[in-house]
Amino acid sequence: MHGKFLKPFAGLVAGLVAVLAGCATLPDVAPYRDATVQLRSAVLASGNAVGAELRNATLAVEEKDRANLEKSAKTFSENWQVRVESADALVVYAQALAEITKAGKEGGDTARSLAAALEQLAGGVGIALPPAGAVATLADTAAFVYAQVAAVRASRSLEDALVAAQPAVNEIAAKLGKDLDASLTLIDAAYELQRLALADRYDKEIGFLKALERERRKLYAQGQLSREDEKRLKEIGELFDSTKSWREPMQAAFAQLEKRYEVEREVVVATKAAVAEWAAAHRGLAIAVREGRTISVEGLIQATLEARELVRRLRAL
């Protein structure tokens, strides 16, 4: 008897829960926006630090080697400016997300707003979207992103729109990662120019040390040493010791070059990791919307801090 009366009541409760869920307050995306602003700041600082090191390196080489290094430093800075512009696009997108969720609306209008923001993001990072009606293929980044934008626009809720947007966000982050890989290639090329210039500067000194080492190895390779051999080995040792005044500064110069090169690469690699964390944090947006909680940005914040710490280390060298 009681079950008969409880059934309508249960249906009423289920309907009320559904209504309340539909009216639930959307999560605060401000932490994601703020973390994205910090990421952009880290991208700017990373490029400035590496660019300054490359420009300073041109002052430490002879005139005949300077032109190529100056060109290398200029190319890096020009390319990194595009990275900053891409980071600007991330900030604009994160700000749009914050405004969309702050408005507290659901449905088609919200999905269309998100689609517009996603399309603007793609253009901002250098992915030229094909015109409407173009056939999308997974082999083409622009067409793939465009297909996801269309899926976002067709969504009926913010959660569904964010889920549909994620593959495009992943693709955009991957594209930025490849752009940063190109910056690493420029750093590699600049390092090689610096290494060759340094080796050229110390060409005679390096040749002298190599000659001493060759002779020493040759004497030991004979097996049993004569009195003359032992005398010559002693002379070689004394000659080597006499090079200390210029050998140690030379070794220090090469060691400093290697250290700078290592940290310059680490700065860019850390920046790339931070961009990947940005996409990972975006993945949690749909869950945050569904569960009505604040998005977690700890991974993004930590990755950004690591990039900044490496920038500090580079500047301290």
Phi, psi and omega per residue, in radians:
M1 nan -0.813 3.134
H2 -1.109 -0.656 -3.135
G3 -1.048 -0.624 -3.118
K4 -1.077 -0.718 -3.123
F5 -1.408 -0.431 -3.099
L6 -1.318 -0.484 -3.088
K7 -1.031 -0.865 3.102
P8 -1.070 -0.647 -3.126
F9 -1.135 -0.704 3.113
A10 -1.103 -0.699 3.114
G11 -1.123 -0.655 3.123
L12 -1.139 -0.725 3.129
V13 -1.102 -0.775 -3.140
A14 -1.056 -0.718 3.134
G15 -1.159 -0.660 3.141
L16 -1.169 -0.718 3.109
V17 -1.062 -0.725 3.139
A18 -1.106 -0.709 3.138
V19 -1.138 -0.787 -3.135
L20 -1.105 -0.673 3.117
A21 -1.098 -0.718 -3.133
G22 -1.167 -0.444 -3.118
C23 -1.732 0.099 -3.081
A24 -1.065 2.539 3.130
T25 -1.180 2.314 3.121
L26 -1.259 2.631 -3.074
P27 -1.169 2.752 3.096
D28 -1.408 2.052 -3.114
V29 -1.696 0.072 -3.133
A30 -0.980 -0.688 3.106
P31 -1.045 -0.639 3.112
Y32 -1.180 -0.747 3.100
R33 -1.078 -0.818 -3.109
D34 -1.115 -0.697 3.111
A35 -1.157 -0.584 3.104
T36 -1.189 -0.666 3.068
V37 -1.068 -0.719 3.112
Q38 -1.165 -0.637 3.075
L39 -1.080 -0.784 3.118
R40 -1.045 -0.723 3.111
S41 -1.093 -0.683 3.122
A42 -1.178 -0.675 3.095
V43 -1.064 -0.786 3.132
L44 -1.087 -0.818 -3.118
A45 -1.121 -0.677 -3.137
S46 -1.086 -0.846 3.141
G47 -1.121 -0.688 3.129
N48 -1.116 -0.725 -3.100
A49 -1.174 -0.833 -3.135
V50 -1.161 -0.751 3.128
G51 -1.043 -0.704 3.129
A52 -1.137 -0.692 3.113
E53 -1.107 -0.735 -3.142
L54 -1.168 -0.657 3.108
R55 -1.198 -0.702 3.120
N56 -1.118 -0.569 -3.131
A57 -1.104 -0.495 -3.128
T58 -1.174 -0.416 -3.118
L59 -1.397 -0.265 -3.062
A60 -1.689 0.067 -3.108
V61 -1.983 2.887 3.119
E62 -1.245 2.797 -3.047
E63 -0.961 -0.696 -3.077
K64 -1.159 -0.367 -3.136
D65 -1.743 -0.118 -2.965
R66 -1.246 -0.673 -3.047
A67 -1.047 -0.797 -3.125
N68 -1.133 -0.675 3.129
L69 -1.211 -0.674 3.100
E70 -1.098 -0.713 3.098
K71 -1.119 -0.712 3.129
S72 -1.100 -0.787 3.135
A73 -1.116 -0.704 3.133
K74 -1.142 -0.735 3.133
T75 -1.082 -0.753 3.127
F76 -1.056 -0.853 -3.092
S77 -1.092 -0.701 3.121
E78 -1.134 -0.739 3.122
N79 -1.178 -0.656 -3.125
W80 -1.199 -0.501 3.077
Q81 -1.023 -0.609 3.075
V82 -1.169 -0.608 3.091
R83 -1.124 -0.680 3.115
V84 -1.137 -0.720 3.110
E85 -1.108 -0.632 3.066
S86 -1.140 -0.703 3.096
A87 -1.138 -0.614 3.046
D88 -1.033 -0.709 3.138
A89 -1.136 -0.632 3.080
L90 -1.087 -0.716 3.138
V91 -1.132 -0.777 3.131
V92 -1.053 -0.735 3.133
Y93 -1.139 -0.789 -3.136
A94 -1.111 -0.649 3.098
Q95 -1.135 -0.705 3.104
A96 -1.090 -0.724 3.097
L97 -1.065 -0.761 3.137
A98 -1.073 -0.710 3.137
E99 -1.206 -0.673 3.136
I100 -1.101 -0.822 -3.114
T101 -1.249 -0.588 3.126
K102 -1.133 -0.567 3.112
A103 -1.125 -0.425 3.047
G104 1.242 0.398 -3.127
K105 -1.830 2.698 3.078
E106 -2.139 3.068 3.023
G107 1.737 -2.906 -3.015
G108 -1.108 -0.677 -3.136
D109 -1.085 -0.722 3.122
T110 -1.114 -0.764 3.134
A111 -1.074 -0.697 3.131
R112 -1.175 -0.642 3.089
S113 -1.119 -0.725 3.117
L114 -1.151 -0.689 3.117
A115 -1.068 -0.725 3.125
A116 -1.124 -0.704 3.130
A117 -1.161 -0.689 3.136
L118 -1.166 -0.700 3.111
E119 -1.128 -0.686 3.097
Q120 -1.145 -0.667 3.109
L121 -1.081 -0.807 -3.132
A122 -1.031 -0.789 3.111
G123 -1.119 -0.633 -3.112
G124 -1.172 -0.452 3.130
V125 -1.710 0.131 3.046
G126 1.644 0.291 3.064
I127 -1.745 1.810 -3.130
A128 -1.352 1.944 -3.104
L129 -1.256 2.439 3.122
P130 -1.226 2.785 3.141
P131 -1.146 2.754 3.127
A132 -0.993 2.417 -3.135
G133 1.685 -0.179 3.119
A134 -1.212 2.580 -3.134
V135 -1.407 2.175 -3.120
A136 -1.532 2.359 3.052
T137 -2.278 2.555 -3.114
L138 -1.138 -0.344 -3.106
A139 -1.333 -0.289 -3.080
D140 -1.964 2.095 -3.071
T141 -1.026 -0.854 -3.101
A142 -1.060 -0.789 -3.136
A143 -1.142 -0.653 3.124
F144 -1.125 -0.819 3.135
V145 -1.097 -0.713 3.120
Y146 -1.055 -0.697 3.117
A147 -1.094 -0.677 3.122
Q148 -1.227 -0.628 3.075
V149 -1.055 -0.743 3.115
A150 -1.104 -0.679 3.123
A151 -1.154 -0.678 3.094
V152 -1.113 -0.779 -3.120
R153 -1.083 -0.539 -3.117
A154 -1.499 -0.081 -3.102
S155 -1.202 2.728 -3.088
R156 -1.903 -0.013 3.096
S157 -2.605 2.815 3.136
L158 -1.137 -0.691 3.125
E159 -1.046 -0.842 3.131
D160 -1.098 -0.650 -3.136
A161 -1.148 -0.707 3.133
L162 -1.179 -0.673 3.085
V163 -1.094 -0.750 3.137
A164 -1.188 -0.519 -3.115
A165 -1.328 -0.438 -2.992
Q166 -1.014 -0.778 3.112
P167 -1.026 -0.622 3.106
A168 -1.204 -0.719 3.105
V169 -1.089 -0.724 3.092
N170 -1.057 -0.742 -3.132
E171 -1.152 -0.696 3.121
I172 -1.140 -0.752 3.103
A173 -1.112 -0.675 3.104
A174 -1.116 -0.677 3.112
K175 -1.116 -0.730 3.097
L176 -1.136 -0.630 3.078
G177 -1.071 -0.725 3.109
K178 -1.167 -0.640 3.082
D179 -1.077 -0.712 3.128
L180 -1.213 -0.563 3.035
D181 -1.081 -0.650 3.098
A182 -1.124 -0.606 3.084
S183 -1.170 -0.640 3.069
L184 -1.069 -0.695 3.113
T185 -1.073 -0.678 3.105
L186 -1.158 -0.669 3.097
I187 -1.133 -0.727 3.105
D188 -1.036 -0.777 -3.120
A189 -1.138 -0.710 3.128
A190 -1.146 -0.692 3.108
Y191 -1.071 -0.765 -3.119
E192 -1.093 -0.687 3.084
L193 -1.096 -0.744 3.135
Q194 -1.154 -0.723 -3.129
R195 -1.105 -0.771 3.135
L196 -1.139 -0.679 3.129
A197 -1.132 -0.705 3.136
L198 -1.192 -0.722 3.113
A199 -1.116 -0.634 3.124
D200 -1.178 -0.666 3.140
R201 -1.108 -0.667 -3.115
Y202 -1.810 0.478 -3.053
D203 -1.002 -0.857 -3.113
K204 -1.141 -0.722 -3.137
E205 -1.130 -0.757 3.127
I206 -1.121 -0.709 3.119
G207 -1.088 -0.698 3.137
F208 -1.120 -0.777 3.139
L209 -1.136 -0.688 3.113
K210 -1.132 -0.658 3.133
A211 -1.134 -0.742 3.093
L212 -1.081 -0.729 -3.119
E213 -1.190 -0.687 3.108
R214 -1.079 -0.781 -3.128
E215 -1.136 -0.728 3.131
R216 -1.050 -0.816 3.133
R217 -1.088 -0.696 -3.131
K218 -1.104 -0.707 -3.141
L219 -1.155 -0.760 -3.133
Y220 -1.206 -0.500 -3.128
A221 -1.208 -0.301 -3.127
Q222 -1.231 -0.286 -3.099
G223 1.661 -1.939 3.140
Q224 -1.282 2.303 -3.084
L225 -1.657 2.425 3.050
S226 -1.482 3.023 3.113
R227 -1.099 -0.652 3.107
E228 -1.149 -0.676 3.108
D229 -1.089 -0.780 -3.141
E230 -1.118 -0.683 3.097
K231 -1.087 -0.752 -3.131
R232 -1.175 -0.666 3.101
L233 -1.077 -0.657 3.100
K234 -1.141 -0.710 3.119
E235 -1.116 -0.700 3.123
I236 -1.089 -0.730 3.108
G237 -1.073 -0.715 3.132
E238 -1.187 -0.693 3.087
L239 -1.087 -0.730 3.121
F240 -1.099 -0.778 3.132
D241 -1.085 -0.572 -3.111
S242 -1.225 -0.255 -3.131
T243 -1.498 -0.033 -3.031
K244 -0.943 -0.664 -3.056
S245 -1.071 -0.575 3.098
W246 -1.931 -0.356 -3.126
R247 -1.202 -0.764 -3.107
E248 -1.177 -0.754 3.044
P249 -1.060 -0.664 3.106
M250 -1.103 -0.825 3.130
Q251 -1.105 -0.645 3.117
A252 -1.141 -0.665 3.128
A253 -1.123 -0.750 3.101
F254 -1.171 -0.694 3.134
A255 -1.136 -0.702 3.122
Q256 -1.137 -0.716 3.096
L257 -1.061 -0.793 3.138
E258 -1.083 -0.730 -3.116
K259 -1.146 -0.786 3.112
R260 -1.057 -0.779 -3.142
Y261 -1.046 -0.772 -3.132
E262 -1.071 -0.802 -3.099
V263 -1.266 -0.627 3.072
E264 -1.006 -0.787 3.106
R265 -1.129 -0.719 -3.136
E266 -1.082 -0.649 3.114
V267 -1.054 -0.820 -3.116
V268 -1.207 -0.714 3.120
V269 -1.085 -0.708 3.113
A270 -1.158 -0.640 3.087
T271 -1.120 -0.719 3.088
K272 -1.084 -0.717 3.120
A273 -1.122 -0.652 3.128
A274 -1.147 -0.671 3.090
V275 -1.114 -0.708 3.093
A276 -1.097 -0.660 3.111
E277 -1.186 -0.550 3.082
W278 -1.066 -0.782 3.112
A279 -1.154 -0.666 3.131
A280 -1.131 -0.710 3.110
A281 -1.125 -0.645 3.103
H282 -1.073 -0.585 -3.133
R283 -1.051 -0.519 -3.137
G284 -1.413 -0.100 -3.125
L285 -1.103 -0.788 -3.117
A286 -1.071 -0.705 3.110
I287 -1.135 -0.725 3.135
A288 -1.095 -0.692 3.109
V289 -1.142 -0.772 -3.116
R290 -1.126 -0.693 -3.066
E291 -1.695 -0.056 3.098
G292 1.141 0.631 -3.139
R293 -2.155 2.918 -3.134
T294 -1.266 2.447 3.134
I295 -1.193 2.531 3.115
S296 -1.540 2.215 3.139
V297 -2.180 0.309 -3.090
E298 -1.037 -0.760 -3.131
G299 -1.079 -0.716 3.130
L300 -1.159 -0.770 -3.137
I301 -1.087 -0.777 -3.127
Q302 -1.107 -0.759 3.137
A303 -1.112 -0.666 3.111
T304 -1.164 -0.717 3.109
L305 -1.107 -0.665 3.123
E306 -1.126 -0.709 3.094
A307 -1.105 -0.728 3.140
R308 -1.146 -0.653 3.114
E309 -1.126 -0.678 3.095
L310 -1.170 -0.616 3.058
V311 -1.080 -0.746 3.115
R312 -1.068 -0.756 3.125
R313 -1.089 -0.716 -3.129
L314 -1.126 -0.752 -3.126
R315 -1.178 -0.430 -3.110
A316 -1.445 -0.200 -3.111
L317 -1.201 nan nan
